[in-house]
Amino acid sequence: MDSNKTELALKILQVLYRLRWNKKEQQESLDTKFASNKVFCEIIVIDQVISHIYVFFKDIYLRTHIKVNARYN
């Protein structure tokens, strides 16, 4: 993955790290998806922990799997 795509993935992670879930909306397993013209990202959250982040770069059909263990505050 080139540096621009690495930088984009890191920016996505920074945004996700700042997210806060409304406790009333929390579920045992929560899938969150968002898309732009350049990247598609799927975040899997289990028990308030980001367990997996799948990043799809549409222009080169590259899937980058980032496994993290970040707990929401």
C-alpha positions in Angstrom: 0.0 0.0 0.0 1.5 3.3 -1.0 2.0 6.2 1.5 -1.1 8.1 0.4 -3.4 5.1 1.1 -1.6 4.4 4.4 -2.1 8.1 5.4 -5.8 7.8 4.5 -6.2 4.7 6.5 -4.5 6.4 9.5 -6.9 9.4 9.2 -9.8 7.0 9.2 -8.5 5.4 12.4 -8.1 8.8 14.0 -11.7 9.7 13.2 -12.9 6.4 14.6 -10.9 6.8 17.7 -12.8 10.0 18.5 -16.2 8.4 17.9 -18.5 7.9 20.9 -21.5 5.6 20.8 -24.8 6.5 22.4 -25.2 3.8 25.1 -28.9 3.5 24.3 -28.0 2.5 20.8 -25.2 0.0 21.7 -25.7 -3.5 20.7 -23.8 -6.7 21.4 -22.4 -6.4 17.9 -22.6 -3.2 15.8 -21.6 -2.8 12.2 -20.9 0.7 11.0 -20.2 1.5 7.3 -19.4 4.7 5.5 -18.2 5.3 1.9 -16.7 7.9 -0.3 -15.6 7.9 -3.9 -12.1 6.7 -2.9 -12.5 4.5 0.1 -15.1 2.2 1.6 -14.6 1.3 5.3 -16.4 -1.2 7.4 -16.0 -1.2 11.2 -17.0 -4.0 13.4 -17.6 -3.1 17.0 -18.2 -5.7 19.7 -18.8 -4.8 23.3 -17.6 -1.2 22.7 -14.3 -2.5 21.3 -13.3 -1.9 17.7 -12.3 -5.4 16.8 -11.8 -5.2 13.0 -11.6 -2.5 10.4 -11.8 -3.4 6.8 -10.7 -0.7 4.3 -11.4 -1.1 0.7 -9.7 1.2 -1.8 -12.0 1.3 -4.8 -9.4 2.5 -7.4 -7.1 -0.5 -7.1 -9.5 -2.9 -5.4 -7.2 -3.4 -2.5 -8.5 -4.6 0.8 -6.5 -3.7 3.9 -7.5 -5.4 7.1 -6.5 -3.5 10.2 -7.1 -5.3 13.5 -7.2 -3.0 16.5 -8.1 -3.2 20.1 -9.3 0.2 21.0 -12.0 0.7 23.6 -14.4 3.6 23.5 -14.5 5.9 26.5 
